[in-house]
Amino acid sequence: MAETRSLPVPDGLDGDRVDAGLARLLGLSRTKAADVAEAGGVTLDGRVVGKAERLTAGSWLEVELPEPDRPVEVVAEPVPGMRVLHDDDDIVVVDKPVGVAVHPSPGWTGPTVVGGLAAAGYRIATSGAAERQGVVHRLDVGTSGVMVVAKSEHAYSALKRAFKERTVEKIYHAVVQGHPDPSSGTIDAPIGRHPAADWKWAVTATGKPSVTHYEMLEAFRAASLMQVHLETGRTHQIRVHFAALRHPCVGDLTYGADPTLAKRLRLTRQWLHARRLAFTHPGTTQWVGFTSDYPQDLTSALEQLVRDST
């Protein structure tokens, strides 16, 4: 049953956007807070306000909270093309295909890594929400490549800490439009919600610190193959940072890529692949690394770029 909360706007939220303020005040995700506002569920001194309006300290705020989401169930379903690269008592390392989410979430009806592992008989024994057990990091649905899932409680805690402390080596390969100048360097620019489109991200002054290191591996006539080392792990970080340099990932229409080039390369997603993951093994304490080969769609696009350049 829906619940209504009524309270004055605290001084600390004065000037905040409605969605950002609600997220801080009530513990909602910013997306959920924006949805509540868009549905007309937020009033300020009796006036319905939108998600982008500003809060005023001392004004009377009324919020009609949505019913709690029902728990998302893990559906044990085989994932075609998902390969296990390594498996032991503590971890399982997989090669995630494009079009596969890491874990179930409201509104997603497609395949998931967690569901694929369950279907293959892997037992994940860690704390946390059932649908996210063992998940210590994520790859976007539209990004392929290597990722690790924790199988034991000890591995889960150790790997979560390693990702938080940035001791994990995360290497991606990306094909970006044009030729970045300089051909190697560091992009240090904060990333936050896009000011005009909540469903994407952007370099913003108020965003979270985000650092991307890159070097060019090969230059083609219309694009460049880049090796990217992520120091931080923000949502869409590589895509946003290269788009900010005006060299978006080839095929990434969301962030300004050329649709004509994407069509010629027969790409239906961004050319971005999680190539290598390395970390201290939580069981043996040895440094281990795992590499994922390019899938067929990315390989074919590269071959076409080579042909176009000769």
Contacts in CASP RR format, 6 or more apart in sequence:
PFRMAT RR
TARGET T0000
AUTHOR 0000-0000-0000
METHOD contacts of the structure
MODEL  1
MAETRSLPVPDGLDGDRVDAGLARLLGLSRTKAADVAEAGGVTLDGRVVG
KAERLTAGSWLEVELPEPDRPVEVVAEPVPGMRVLHDDDDIVVVDKPVGV
AVHPSPGWTGPTVVGGLAAAGYRIATSGAAERQGVVHRLDVGTSGVMVVA
KSEHAYSALKRAFKERTVEKIYHAVVQGHPDPSSGTIDAPIGRHPAADWK
WAVTATGKPSVTHYEMLEAFRAASLMQVHLETGRTHQIRVHFAALRHPCV
GDLTYGADPTLAKRLRLTRQWLHARRLAFTHPGTTQWVGFTSDYPQDLTS
ALEQLVRDST
1 67 0 8 1.000
2 64 0 8 1.000
2 65 0 8 1.000
2 66 0 8 1.000
2 67 0 8 1.000
3 64 0 8 1.000
3 65 0 8 1.000
4 62 0 8 1.000
4 63 0 8 1.000
4 64 0 8 1.000
4 65 0 8 1.000
5 26 0 8 1.000
5 61 0 8 1.000
5 62 0 8 1.000
5 63 0 8 1.000
5 65 0 8 1.000
6 60 0 8 1.000
6 61 0 8 1.000
6 62 0 8 1.000
6 63 0 8 1.000
7 60 0 8 1.000
7 61 0 8 1.000
8 58 0 8 1.000
8 59 0 8 1.000
8 60 0 8 1.000
8 61 0 8 1.000
9 44 0 8 1.000
9 55 0 8 1.000
9 56 0 8 1.000
9 57 0 8 1.000
9 58 0 8 1.000
9 59 0 8 1.000
9 60 0 8 1.000
9 61 0 8 1.000
10 25 0 8 1.000
10 57 0 8 1.000
10 58 0 8 1.000
11 57 0 8 1.000
11 58 0 8 1.000
12 57 0 8 1.000
13 21 0 8 1.000
13 24 0 8 1.000
13 25 0 8 1.000
13 55 0 8 1.000
13 57 0 8 1.000
14 55 0 8 1.000
14 56 0 8 1.000
14 57 0 8 1.000
15 54 0 8 1.000
15 55 0 8 1.000
15 56 0 8 1.000
15 57 0 8 1.000
16 24 0 8 1.000
16 54 0 8 1.000
16 55 0 8 1.000
17 51 0 8 1.000
17 52 0 8 1.000
17 53 0 8 1.000
17 54 0 8 1.000
17 55 0 8 1.000
18 33 0 8 1.000
18 37 0 8 1.000
18 42 0 8 1.000
18 44 0 8 1.000
18 49 0 8 1.000
18 50 0 8 1.000
18 51 0 8 1.000
18 52 0 8 1.000
18 53 0 8 1.000
18 54 0 8 1.000
18 55 0 8 1.000
19 30 0 8 1.000
19 33 0 8 1.000
19 34 0 8 1.000
19 37 0 8 1.000
19 51 0 8 1.000
19 52 0 8 1.000
19 198 0 8 1.000
20 30 0 8 1.000
20 33 0 8 1.000
21 33 0 8 1.000
21 55 0 8 1.000
22 28 0 8 1.000
22 33 0 8 1.000
22 36 0 8 1.000
22 37 0 8 1.000
22 42 0 8 1.000
22 63 0 8 1.000
23 29 0 8 1.000
23 30 0 8 1.000
23 32 0 8 1.000
23 33 0 8 1.000
26 33 0 8 1.000
26 63 0 8 1.000
26 65 0 8 1.000
28 36 0 8 1.000
30 193 0 8 1.000
30 198 0 8 1.000
31 198 0 8 1.000
32 66 0 8 1.000
33 51 0 8 1.000
34 51 0 8 1.000
34 198 0 8 1.000
35 66 0 8 1.000
36 42 0 8 1.000
36 63 0 8 1.000
36 64 0 8 1.000
36 65 0 8 1.000
36 66 0 8 1.000
37 49 0 8 1.000
37 50 0 8 1.000
37 51 0 8 1.000
38 50 0 8 1.000
38 51 0 8 1.000
40 48 0 8 1.000
40 50 0 8 1.000
40 64 0 8 1.000
41 48 0 8 1.000
41 63 0 8 1.000
41 64 0 8 1.000
42 48 0 8 1.000
42 49 0 8 1.000
42 50 0 8 1.000
42 61 0 8 1.000
42 62 0 8 1.000
42 63 0 8 1.000
42 64 0 8 1.000
43 49 0 8 1.000
43 61 0 8 1.000
43 62 0 8 1.000
44 53 0 8 1.000
44 55 0 8 1.000
44 56 0 8 1.000
44 59 0 8 1.000
44 60 0 8 1.000
44 61 0 8 1.000
45 59 0 8 1.000
45 60 0 8 1.000
46 60 0 8 1.000
46 62 0 8 1.000
51 198 0 8 1.000
55 61 0 8 1.000
69 106 0 8 1.000
71 129 0 8 1.000
71 130 0 8 1.000
71 131 0 8 1.000
72 104 0 8 1.000
72 105 0 8 1.000
72 106 0 8 1.000
72 129 0 8 1.000
72 131 0 8 1.000
73 104 0 8 1.000
73 130 0 8 1.000
73 131 0 8 1.000
74 103 0 8 1.000
74 104 0 8 1.000
74 112 0 8 1.000
74 114 0 8 1.000
74 115 0 8 1.000
74 118 0 8 1.000
74 130 0 8 1.000
74 131 0 8 1.000
75 104 0 8 1.000
75 112 0 8 1.000
75 115 0 8 1.000
76 115 0 8 1.000
76 116 0 8 1.000
76 118 0 8 1.000
76 119 0 8 1.000
77 111 0 8 1.000
77 112 0 8 1.000
77 115 0 8 1.000
77 116 0 8 1.000
77 119 0 8 1.000
78 116 0 8 1.000
78 119 0 8 1.000
78 120 0 8 1.000
79 97 0 8 1.000
79 100 0 8 1.000
79 111 0 8 1.000
79 112 0 8 1.000
79 113 0 8 1.000
79 115 0 8 1.000
79 116 0 8 1.000
79 119 0 8 1.000
80 97 0 8 1.000
81 95 0 8 1.000
81 97 0 8 1.000
82 94 0 8 1.000
82 95 0 8 1.000
82 96 0 8 1.000
82 97 0 8 1.000
82 100 0 8 1.000
82 113 0 8 1.000
82 116 0 8 1.000
83 94 0 8 1.000
83 95 0 8 1.000
84 92 0 8 1.000
84 93 0 8 1.000
84 94 0 8 1.000
84 95 0 8 1.000
84 120 0 8 1.000
85 93 0 8 1.000
85 94 0 8 1.000
85 95 0 8 1.000
85 146 0 8 1.000
85 290 0 8 1.000
85 292 0 8 1.000
86 92 0 8 1.000
86 93 0 8 1.000
86 288 0 8 1.000
86 290 0 8 1.000
87 93 0 8 1.000
87 122 0 8 1.000
88 151 0 8 1.000
89 151 0 8 1.000
89 152 0 8 1.000
89 283 0 8 1.000
90 150 0 8 1.000
90 151 0 8 1.000
90 152 0 8 1.000
90 154 0 8 1.000
90 155 0 8 1.000
90 281 0 8 1.000
90 282 0 8 1.000
90 283 0 8 1.000
91 148 0 8 1.000
91 149 0 8 1.000
91 150 0 8 1.000
91 151 0 8 1.000
91 155 0 8 1.000
91 159 0 8 1.000
91 281 0 8 1.000
91 282 0 8 1.000
92 117 0 8 1.000
92 122 0 8 1.000
92 148 0 8 1.000
92 149 0 8 1.000
92 151 0 8 1.000
93 146 0 8 1.000
93 147 0 8 1.000
93 148 0 8 1.000
93 149 0 8 1.000
93 277 0 8 1.000
93 290 0 8 1.000
94 113 0 8 1.000
94 117 0 8 1.000
94 146 0 8 1.000
94 147 0 8 1.000
94 148 0 8 1.000
94 149 0 8 1.000
95 144 0 8 1.000
95 145 0 8 1.000
95 146 0 8 1.000
95 292 0 8 1.000
95 293 0 8 1.000
96 102 0 8 1.000
96 113 0 8 1.000
96 139 0 8 1.000
96 143 0 8 1.000
96 144 0 8 1.000
96 145 0 8 1.000
96 146 0 8 1.000
96 147 0 8 1.000
96 274 0 8 1.000
97 144 0 8 1.000
97 295 0 8 1.000
98 141 0 8 1.000
98 142 0 8 1.000
98 143 0 8 1.000
98 144 0 8 1.000
98 269 0 8 1.000
98 295 0 8 1.000
98 297 0 8 1.000
99 110 0 8 1.000
99 111 0 8 1.000
99 141 0 8 1.000
99 142 0 8 1.000
100 110 0 8 1.000
100 111 0 8 1.000
100 112 0 8 1.000
100 113 0 8 1.000
100 141 0 8 1.000
101 108 0 8 1.000
101 110 0 8 1.000
101 111 0 8 1.000
101 112 0 8 1.000
101 113 0 8 1.000
101 141 0 8 1.000
102 112 0 8 1.000
102 113 0 8 1.000
102 114 0 8 1.000
102 135 0 8 1.000
102 138 0 8 1.000
102 139 0 8 1.000
102 147 0 8 1.000
103 112 0 8 1.000
103 113 0 8 1.000
103 114 0 8 1.000
103 131 0 8 1.000
103 132 0 8 1.000
103 135 0 8 1.000
103 138 0 8 1.000
104 112 0 8 1.000
104 114 0 8 1.000
104 115 0 8 1.000
104 131 0 8 1.000
105 131 0 8 1.000
113 147 0 8 1.000
113 149 0 8 1.000
114 124 0 8 1.000
114 131 0 8 1.000
114 132 0 8 1.000
114 133 0 8 1.000
114 134 0 8 1.000
114 135 0 8 1.000
114 149 0 8 1.000
117 124 0 8 1.000
117 149 0 8 1.000
118 124 0 8 1.000
122 151 0 8 1.000
123 151 0 8 1.000
124 133 0 8 1.000
124 134 0 8 1.000
124 149 0 8 1.000
124 150 0 8 1.000
124 151 0 8 1.000
125 133 0 8 1.000
125 151 0 8 1.000
125 152 0 8 1.000
125 153 0 8 1.000
126 133 0 8 1.000
126 134 0 8 1.000
126 150 0 8 1.000
126 151 0 8 1.000
126 152 0 8 1.000
126 153 0 8 1.000
126 155 0 8 1.000
126 156 0 8 1.000
127 133 0 8 1.000
127 153 0 8 1.000
127 156 0 8 1.000
134 149 0 8 1.000
134 150 0 8 1.000
134 151 0 8 1.000
134 156 0 8 1.000
135 149 0 8 1.000
135 150 0 8 1.000
136 148 0 8 1.000
136 149 0 8 1.000
136 150 0 8 1.000
136 156 0 8 1.000
136 159 0 8 1.000
136 160 0 8 1.000
136 163 0 8 1.000
137 147 0 8 1.000
137 148 0 8 1.000
137 159 0 8 1.000
137 163 0 8 1.000
137 168 0 8 1.000
138 147 0 8 1.000
139 145 0 8 1.000
139 147 0 8 1.000
139 274 0 8 1.000
140 235 0 8 1.000
140 236 0 8 1.000
142 269 0 8 1.000
142 270 0 8 1.000
142 272 0 8 1.000
143 269 0 8 1.000
143 270 0 8 1.000
143 272 0 8 1.000
143 273 0 8 1.000
143 274 0 8 1.000
144 273 0 8 1.000
144 274 0 8 1.000
144 292 0 8 1.000
144 295 0 8 1.000
144 298 0 8 1.000
145 273 0 8 1.000
145 274 0 8 1.000
145 275 0 8 1.000
145 292 0 8 1.000
145 295 0 8 1.000
146 274 0 8 1.000
146 275 0 8 1.000
146 276 0 8 1.000
146 277 0 8 1.000
146 290 0 8 1.000
146 291 0 8 1.000
146 292 0 8 1.000
147 274 0 8 1.000
147 277 0 8 1.000
148 159 0 8 1.000
148 277 0 8 1.000
148 279 0 8 1.000
148 290 0 8 1.000
150 156 0 8 1.000
150 159 0 8 1.000
150 160 0 8 1.000
150 282 0 8 1.000
152 282 0 8 1.000
154 282 0 8 1.000
154 283 0 8 1.000
155 282 0 8 1.000
155 283 0 8 1.000
158 280 0 8 1.000
158 282 0 8 1.000
158 283 0 8 1.000
159 168 0 8 1.000
159 279 0 8 1.000
159 282 0 8 1.000
162 168 0 8 1.000
162 279 0 8 1.000
162 280 0 8 1.000
166 231 0 8 1.000
166 232 0 8 1.000
167 279 0 8 1.000
167 280 0 8 1.000
168 277 0 8 1.000
168 278 0 8 1.000
168 279 0 8 1.000
169 229 0 8 1.000
169 276 0 8 1.000
169 277 0 8 1.000
169 278 0 8 1.000
169 279 0 8 1.000
169 289 0 8 1.000
170 229 0 8 1.000
170 230 0 8 1.000
170 233 0 8 1.000
170 274 0 8 1.000
170 276 0 8 1.000
170 277 0 8 1.000
171 227 0 8 1.000
171 228 0 8 1.000
171 229 0 8 1.000
171 274 0 8 1.000
171 275 0 8 1.000
171 276 0 8 1.000
171 277 0 8 1.000
171 278 0 8 1.000
172 227 0 8 1.000
172 228 0 8 1.000
172 229 0 8 1.000
172 230 0 8 1.000
172 238 0 8 1.000
172 272 0 8 1.000
172 273 0 8 1.000
172 274 0 8 1.000
172 275 0 8 1.000
173 217 0 8 1.000
173 225 0 8 1.000
173 226 0 8 1.000
173 227 0 8 1.000
173 228 0 8 1.000
173 272 0 8 1.000
173 273 0 8 1.000
173 275 0 8 1.000
173 294 0 8 1.000
174 225 0 8 1.000
174 226 0 8 1.000
174 228 0 8 1.000
174 238 0 8 1.000
174 242 0 8 1.000
174 249 0 8 1.000
174 270 0 8 1.000
174 271 0 8 1.000
174 272 0 8 1.000
174 273 0 8 1.000
175 223 0 8 1.000
175 224 0 8 1.000
175 225 0 8 1.000
175 226 0 8 1.000
175 249 0 8 1.000
175 250 0 8 1.000
175 271 0 8 1.000
175 298 0 8 1.000
175 301 0 8 1.000
175 302 0 8 1.000
175 305 0 8 1.000
176 223 0 8 1.000
176 224 0 8 1.000
176 226 0 8 1.000
176 242 0 8 1.000
176 247 0 8 1.000
176 248 0 8 1.000
176 249 0 8 1.000
176 250 0 8 1.000
177 222 0 8 1.000
177 223 0 8 1.000
177 247 0 8 1.000
177 248 0 8 1.000
177 249 0 8 1.000
177 250 0 8 1.000
177 257 0 8 1.000
177 258 0 8 1.000
177 261 0 8 1.000
178 222 0 8 1.000
178 223 0 8 1.000
178 224 0 8 1.000
178 247 0 8 1.000
179 216 0 8 1.000
179 219 0 8 1.000
179 224 0 8 1.000
179 247 0 8 1.000
180 214 0 8 1.000
180 216 0 8 1.000
180 224 0 8 1.000
180 226 0 8 1.000
180 242 0 8 1.000
180 245 0 8 1.000
180 247 0 8 1.000
183 215 0 8 1.000
183 216 0 8 1.000
183 219 0 8 1.000
183 224 0 8 1.000
184 214 0 8 1.000
184 215 0 8 1.000
184 216 0 8 1.000
185 213 0 8 1.000
185 214 0 8 1.000
185 215 0 8 1.000
186 211 0 8 1.000
186 212 0 8 1.000
186 213 0 8 1.000
186 214 0 8 1.000
187 210 0 8 1.000
187 211 0 8 1.000
187 212 0 8 1.000
187 213 0 8 1.000
187 214 0 8 1.000
187 241 0 8 1.000
187 242 0 8 1.000
187 244 0 8 1.000
187 245 0 8 1.000
188 209 0 8 1.000
188 210 0 8 1.000
188 211 0 8 1.000
188 212 0 8 1.000
189 203 0 8 1.000
189 210 0 8 1.000
189 241 0 8 1.000
189 244 0 8 1.000
190 203 0 8 1.000
190 204 0 8 1.000
190 205 0 8 1.000
190 206 0 8 1.000
190 207 0 8 1.000
190 208 0 8 1.000
190 209 0 8 1.000
190 210 0 8 1.000
191 201 0 8 1.000
191 202 0 8 1.000
191 203 0 8 1.000
191 204 0 8 1.000
191 207 0 8 1.000
191 208 0 8 1.000
191 210 0 8 1.000
191 234 0 8 1.000
191 235 0 8 1.000
191 236 0 8 1.000
191 237 0 8 1.000
191 240 0 8 1.000
191 241 0 8 1.000
192 201 0 8 1.000
192 202 0 8 1.000
192 203 0 8 1.000
192 204 0 8 1.000
192 206 0 8 1.000
192 207 0 8 1.000
192 208 0 8 1.000
192 234 0 8 1.000
193 201 0 8 1.000
193 202 0 8 1.000
193 204 0 8 1.000
194 200 0 8 1.000
194 201 0 8 1.000
194 202 0 8 1.000
194 204 0 8 1.000
195 202 0 8 1.000
195 204 0 8 1.000
200 236 0 8 1.000
200 254 0 8 1.000
200 255 0 8 1.000
201 234 0 8 1.000
201 235 0 8 1.000
201 236 0 8 1.000
201 240 0 8 1.000
202 240 0 8 1.000
202 244 0 8 1.000
203 240 0 8 1.000
203 241 0 8 1.000
203 244 0 8 1.000
208 232 0 8 1.000
208 234 0 8 1.000
209 232 0 8 1.000
210 232 0 8 1.000
210 233 0 8 1.000
210 234 0 8 1.000
210 237 0 8 1.000
210 240 0 8 1.000
210 241 0 8 1.000
211 230 0 8 1.000
211 231 0 8 1.000
211 232 0 8 1.000
212 228 0 8 1.000
212 229 0 8 1.000
212 230 0 8 1.000
212 231 0 8 1.000
212 232 0 8 1.000
212 237 0 8 1.000
212 238 0 8 1.000
212 241 0 8 1.000
213 228 0 8 1.000
213 229 0 8 1.000
213 230 0 8 1.000
213 231 0 8 1.000
214 226 0 8 1.000
214 227 0 8 1.000
214 228 0 8 1.000
214 229 0 8 1.000
215 226 0 8 1.000
215 227 0 8 1.000
216 224 0 8 1.000
216 225 0 8 1.000
216 226 0 8 1.000
216 227 0 8 1.000
217 224 0 8 1.000
217 225 0 8 1.000
217 226 0 8 1.000
217 227 0 8 1.000
218 224 0 8 1.000
218 225 0 8 1.000
219 225 0 8 1.000
220 305 0 8 1.000
220 306 0 8 1.000
220 308 0 8 1.000
220 309 0 8 1.000
221 305 0 8 1.000
221 308 0 8 1.000
221 309 0 8 1.000
222 261 0 8 1.000
222 305 0 8 1.000
222 308 0 8 1.000
222 309 0 8 1.000
223 250 0 8 1.000
223 261 0 8 1.000
223 305 0 8 1.000
224 247 0 8 1.000
225 302 0 8 1.000
226 242 0 8 1.000
227 275 0 8 1.000
228 238 0 8 1.000
230 237 0 8 1.000
230 238 0 8 1.000
234 240 0 8 1.000
236 255 0 8 1.000
238 249 0 8 1.000
238 272 0 8 1.000
239 248 0 8 1.000
239 249 0 8 1.000
239 252 0 8 1.000
239 254 0 8 1.000
239 255 0 8 1.000
239 270 0 8 1.000
239 272 0 8 1.000
240 255 0 8 1.000
242 248 0 8 1.000
242 249 0 8 1.000
242 255 0 8 1.000
243 249 0 8 1.000
243 252 0 8 1.000
243 255 0 8 1.000
243 256 0 8 1.000
248 255 0 8 1.000
248 256 0 8 1.000
248 257 0 8 1.000
249 255 0 8 1.000
249 257 0 8 1.000
249 270 0 8 1.000
249 271 0 8 1.000
249 272 0 8 1.000
250 257 0 8 1.000
250 258 0 8 1.000
250 261 0 8 1.000
250 262 0 8 1.000
250 265 0 8 1.000
250 267 0 8 1.000
250 270 0 8 1.000
250 271 0 8 1.000
250 301 0 8 1.000
251 257 0 8 1.000
251 258 0 8 1.000
251 259 0 8 1.000
251 261 0 8 1.000
251 262 0 8 1.000
251 265 0 8 1.000
251 267 0 8 1.000
251 269 0 8 1.000
251 270 0 8 1.000
251 271 0 8 1.000
252 269 0 8 1.000
252 270 0 8 1.000
252 271 0 8 1.000
252 272 0 8 1.000
253 259 0 8 1.000
253 262 0 8 1.000
254 270 0 8 1.000
255 270 0 8 1.000
257 270 0 8 1.000
262 268 0 8 1.000
264 304 0 8 1.000
264 308 0 8 1.000
265 271 0 8 1.000
265 300 0 8 1.000
265 301 0 8 1.000
265 304 0 8 1.000
265 305 0 8 1.000
266 297 0 8 1.000
266 300 0 8 1.000
266 301 0 8 1.000
266 304 0 8 1.000
267 297 0 8 1.000
267 301 0 8 1.000
268 297 0 8 1.000
269 297 0 8 1.000
271 298 0 8 1.000
271 301 0 8 1.000
273 292 0 8 1.000
273 294 0 8 1.000
273 295 0 8 1.000
273 298 0 8 1.000
274 292 0 8 1.000
275 291 0 8 1.000
275 292 0 8 1.000
276 289 0 8 1.000
276 290 0 8 1.000
276 291 0 8 1.000
276 292 0 8 1.000
277 289 0 8 1.000
277 290 0 8 1.000
278 287 0 8 1.000
278 288 0 8 1.000
278 289 0 8 1.000
278 290 0 8 1.000
279 287 0 8 1.000
279 288 0 8 1.000
279 289 0 8 1.000
280 286 0 8 1.000
280 287 0 8 1.000
280 288 0 8 1.000
281 287 0 8 1.000
281 288 0 8 1.000
294 302 0 8 1.000
END
